[in-house]
Amino acid sequence: MIDSLTESFVFLQGWLLDHVVQPPLLALGMGSHLEMAFDGIQFFLAGVLQIGFAYLLLRPIEAWRPVEVWPDRRAVRVDVLYSLLDRLGIVPLAVFALLAPVFAFIDGWLRLHDIIPPQIEDIFPALDTRPLLAFLVYLLLLDFAEYWRHRLSHILRWWWALHAIHHSQRRMTLWTDSRNHLLEDLIGGFWFASVALLVGVPPGQFIGLLLVVKTVENLAHVNARLSFGRFGERLLVSPRYHRWHHALHLPPGRRYRHGCNFAVLLPIWDQLFGTQYHGQDLPPCGLAGGPLPPGAERSGFWRQQWEGLQAFAAALRPRGHDAGERQPEGSHAG
């Protein structure tokens, strides 16, 4: 069955390239971009599958056991737009188009100087014949890197100015995961792709890794009273666990002054680096103060992008206090 699904996916990808994408590219004299277009179609189809899976599985859970019920869901609709832009490949394609020449230049320079970066399989040859095990190792390494990317986005004042858009949503749902400033998406895409390149992730596994990370992130943001149990919540980030990361008011204590529960997939990173908090209740979400103007959670897509840029510019200006401080202790800044 898996082979049949894979064959159908590849057939549809080729059909879309031949009948929908290739003709206009050739007509415009852009035939050299066909390979990139082929990858773009793969992103698009994978995004359609991921959105469909997330909606069919997670939306019924939200409707069945919601944490909050809102008579007006207009504030959620902008997050749906973010999700479509992110999951259907528009933002990842922009990242790919920007980074591909850079990576090609670096790879060419290294090869010219007889430098071939080692891959995980070079260090652990057994992984070369065990693709599933290699996939899990790559996932572990990327998740470790994602923990630090996420934590830094709360510590560095200029990065927090962008990331605050994600945390401004008071009505958190499965769509909230993709609510990010476009500039932060570019930064995050560069981070993820760079780490994948450094550890030697094969192109065929890259999209699979991205889909696993994105699906778990959707799950972590659902508006549902969903628990993995005492043991399960220590193995995988759950909606309860991640809700404390979005809490309107942070847990007390200096260790949580920048936030808590930064892990994307595995809570073990928070435990190892002292940022884990296990709260039993389900707190309200949102921002208690800056860097965005009041009411930012109700702004439209383009206004949020503009407000994020304004906050970003303000954060780059010299300040008389520690650039790592976000909010007074005890108030939520992310």
N, C-alpha and C positions, 0 to 999 in steps of 0.2 A: 504493500500500500504506500509506503514511504517513497519507494522508487517511482510509483505512478504519479504521486503528487509532485515529486521533483521534476519528472519529465514534463508534466503539464505546465509547471512554472517556467521551465526553460523554453518550452514551445511558445507560451504566451509572450514571454520576453522577446523572443526572436520575431514573432509576428508583429508586435508593436513597433519594433525597430524597423522592420522591412516596410510596413504599410502606413505607419503614422509618423514616425520620427525621421527616418532616412530621406524621404522625398523632399521635405522643405529644407533640410540641411544641405543636400546636394544642390538644390535650386539656388541657395544662397552662397554656394561656394565654400561650405564649411564641412566638407567631407572628412577633413582631418580630425573632426570632433566626434566621429562615429563611435570610437571606443569609449569615450567619456559618456556619450549618450546611452550606450549599452549598459554601462554601470549605473547611470541615472535611472534607467527603466527598472533595474534590479532594486534600487533603493525605493522607487515608487511602489512597485508591487509588494515588496516586503513591508512597506509602511501601511498599505491597504490591508494586508493580512493582520498586521499588528493592531491597527485601529479596530478592525472588525472583531478580532479576538478579545481585545480589552473591553470593547463595548458590550459584546454578547455575554461575556463572563462577569464583568465587574459592575456594569450598570444595574443588572437585576439585584445584585447584593446591596448596592446603595439604596435601591428602592425598598428592599426587604427590611434591612436593619440600619437605617440612617442614624448618624450621630446627631445631625441637625436637619430640620425640615424648613425650607424657605418657600414662601408663597410666590416670590419673584426670583426667577433664575437668570435675570438679565446679566448679573455680574459674572455668571459662569460662562456665558456665550463667548466672551472674548478669549477664554481659555481654550474653547473648542477651536477657534481660529488659530491660536498658537499651536495646538496639537496638529492641525492639518498642515501648517507650514513646516513643522518639524518632522512629523512622521512620514509625510508623502515625499520627502526628499528634497524639498526646495532649499531649506537651510543647509542640510548636509552636503548638497550638491555645490552650494556656494562655497562652503568650506573646502570641499574637494578641489574645486576649480582654482581656488586661491593657493592651496597648498601643493597641488600636483607639480607645478613648475619648480617650487622650492625643493621638494623632496627629490625630484629628478636631477636638479643641479647638485645637491649634496651627494646623492648616490654616484653621479658621474665623477665628481671631484674625488671621492673616496676611492673609486675603482681606478681612476687615473694614477693615484698614488699607491696602488696595490694594498688598499685597506678595505677589507671586507668585514663589516660588523658581525660579531658572533650572534647566532640565534640560540634559543633555548635548546633546540635539538642538538646543537653542537656541544653544549654542556652536559645534557642528559640524552644521549643517543637513543635510549629506550623509547623516548616520546615519538621518535620518527615513525615507529610502527604502531603506535597507539594513539590515533587521532582524537579519540574521546578524552583520554587522559591529558593530552596536550591542550585540548580545548579548555579543560578545567583549570589547568595550570595558568594558561593565558588569562582566564577569567579572574583567577585569584590575584594575579599581578596587576591587572587593569583595575580591579576593585580597590586594591591598596592605593594605587595612584589616584583614583577617583575620590577616595576619602580625603586625601591631602588637598586635592583641587577644591573640594567642597569646603573644607575647613579654612583654607586660605581665602576663599571668597567671602568669609565672614570676618576675617582678621584684617586684611588689607582694605583700608578705607576706600580707595578708588574702586576696588572690585566689589565691595559691599554696596556701593552706590548703584551698581548695575544689578546685583543679585537681589537687592531689596524688592525689586518688581515681583520676583517669584514669591516673596514672603508677604507682599501687600494683600494678597487674596485672603479675605476673611471666610469665604465660602469654599473650602477646599473640597475638591472632587478628583475623580480619576484623571480629569483633564489638566489639573493644576501642574503636573510634572513639567509640561512643555511651556509654561508661562515664564519666559525668560526674555531679557533684552537681547536683540539680535547681535549686538556687539559681544555680549557674554556667550552667546551660542557659538560665535566664531572663536572666542578664546577657549571655550570648553571643547570644541571640535578639534582645534589645534592641539590641545593637551592630550586628548584621547588618541588621536591619530599619531602623534609624536611618540607617545609611550608604546603604542602598538608597533610602530616602525622600529623602535629601539629594541624591543624584546623579540622582534622577528615574527610577528603574527602573519600567517599566510593570507593573501587576499581572500581566499575562499572561506576563511573562518572569521574574517573581520565583521562582515554583516551579521553573521550568526551571534557573535559576541555582543554587537550593538543591540540586537533585538532582545537578547536575554536581559541586558541591563535596563533597557527602556521598558520592558514588560513588568519587571519587578518594581521599577520606579512608579509606573501607573498604579500598581497594586498598593504601594506604600502610601499613596495620596488619596485613596478612596474615602468617601464620606460614609463609612460603615463601621458598625460595632463588630469588628472582626478580629479575633485573637488566634494566634498560633499555639496557644498553650504556654505553660511556664518554660518548657524545654524548647519548643519550636521558636519562641521569640528570641532565644539566644543564638539561633542558627541563621535566621533570615530576618531582615528588616520588615516589620509588620506595620499596618496602618496605625496601631496604637503607639508603637515605638517612634515612628516618624512624626506623628502628630505633635509629640513633645518638642520636636525640632522646630515646628511651626508655631509653637505656643505663643499666645499674646504676651504672656509674662514668663520669663525664664525662671528655672529653678534657682534658689538662692545659692550664694557661694561664688568665690572668685573663679573657680575652675570652669564655671558656666557663663562667664561674663561675655563670651563671644558666641554662646549657643551650646547645644548639646546634641547628641545622636546624629553625627555627621555621616555615618556609614551609609553607603548606597545599597549594597547587597548584604554584607556580612557584619553583624554587630560586633564581632571580635575586635575590629580596629578601634572602636570607641572604648572598649574595655581595656585594650592594651595601652592606649594613649590618654586615658583619664577623662574622656568626654561622654561617658555613658550615663544615662539617667533613666531609671525605671519608674515611671509614674503610673499608678493604677487607674486614675481617672482619665477623662478625655477632655483636655482643656480647649477653650476657644482659641482660634488662630488669628494671625494678623500681625500688624506692626503697632507698637504703642507710641512710636514717635518717628522722627526723620529716618533716612535722609530725603524721603519723598514728601511732597506736600500732602496735607490732609485730604482724604477722599480719593487717594490714588487708586484704591482698589476698584473704584467705580468708573475710572477713566477708560476710554476706548483704546484700541490697539496703538494707533499712531500717537495719541497723547501720552500714553505710557512710555513709548519709545523716546519722545521728546523730554519727558520728565526725568527719565533715566539718564539721558545725555546731560541735562542740566545738573543733576546730582553728581554725575561723573566729573564734569568740569569743575564743580565746586570742591570736590574731594581732592583734585590735583593741586589746588591752591595751597600754599604753605599755611599750616595751622600752628597755633601755639601750644597744642597738646599732643599727646601720643596718638599717632595715626592708627594704632591698633584698636583704640577704644571706640566702641560703637554707641553705647547707650549707658545711662547710669545703671549700676548694678541692680538686678532684679527686674528690669523692664526688658521687653523683648525687642531685639533688633534683628532677629533672624532665627 
